[in-house]
Amino acid sequence: MKSILGIGNALTDILAVLPDDGLLNQYHLPKGSMQHVDMETGDKIWSALKPLGVKYVAGGSAANTIVCSAIFGMEASFIGKIGDDELGLLFKSDQEQYGVKTMLFKGRHSSGRSMVFVSGGNAERTFAVYLGAALDLVPEDLKPEYFVGYDYFHIEGYLVQNQALIRRAVELAKAAGCIISLDMASYNVVESNNAFLHDIVDNYVDIVFANDTEARAFTKETDPEAALDDISGRCGIAVVKVGKDGSWVKSGSEKYCIPAWPAATIDATGAGDTYAAGFLYAHSEGMPLKVCGEVGSIIAAKVVEVIGTKIDIPRWRDAKMEIRALMSENRR
């Protein structure tokens, strides 16, 4: 079994299902966006959410992907920074219970949190993020030996607020011979860091995951398929997810449209992170490009049926059976 190392913001997700858009408008949060907030604003939003009923789940984009990869059976590790507090302990214990080897440094600030608003008939997600200690992670924290022996290195685009950190990480991962994957994370993150992301993708990244809005922001193409073509010309494999319409995957001259697996969607939180884990797991098993996309789609369909990013045991069992059957067919 291949191994994977991830780096990202160590955050605890605080999830709430909104009855309407009132809170989003009150705090000037565009629906579907990811906005950074300071501690004071974060505390106000947290207080406003509590009466609605909230769920606490250890999260963060790359951390979600790494945990899911560990459940698939990959040897998995995660680099991040937490505070010396209850949320930090929750994050660490959550990762370890899934078999993830943690490389969690202690920061000066309190542990980061991501307040996730689920709204509308399509379960659209809006994020208000207080990064806290996660933002204390610096290039000097990274050592070459942390990357040695891993087959894959996965980065979340949310880290681009620290470009020096990402650059050092990809340099060390490339030197260690890792296959590097990047999840672009959010359209507004892409828009504000476009030149840097182009440089990283062009020179270091092997696999790019983006949804249609992120792909459009990155390429300036209005059509998801055209955006896919652009991205795939810059790296080995491009994946563009188009929600209920599934996903596009491309490598060289190979290109496939992967249908979305049937699901009773109630919350799309973590769907992209989970898709990436399924894709990378199948890729690590030597599966064809189309099958990698299908495995990602199968497991993403399970997470959208639950609130939050943690798939329950029955759904994991069903997903593994479906994936095992699919991969067995393609090993013949």
Secondary structure, DSSP 8 states (H G I E B T S, - for coil): --EEEEE---EEEEEEE-SSSHHHHHTT--TT-EEE--HHHHHHHHHHHGGG--EEEEE-HHHHHHHHHHHHT-EEEEEEEE-SSHHHHHHHHHHHHTT-EEEEEE-SS--EEEEEEEETTTTEEEEEEE-GGGGG--GGG--GGGTTT-SEEEEEGGGGGSHHHHHHHHHHHHHTT-EEEEE---HHHHHHTHHHHHHHHHHT-SEEEEEHHHHHHHH--SSHHHHHHHHHTTSSEEEEE-GGG-EEEEETTEEEEE-------S--TTHHHHHHHHHHHHHHTT--HHHHHHHHHHHHHHHTTSSSS---HHHHHHHHHHHHHHHHHTT-
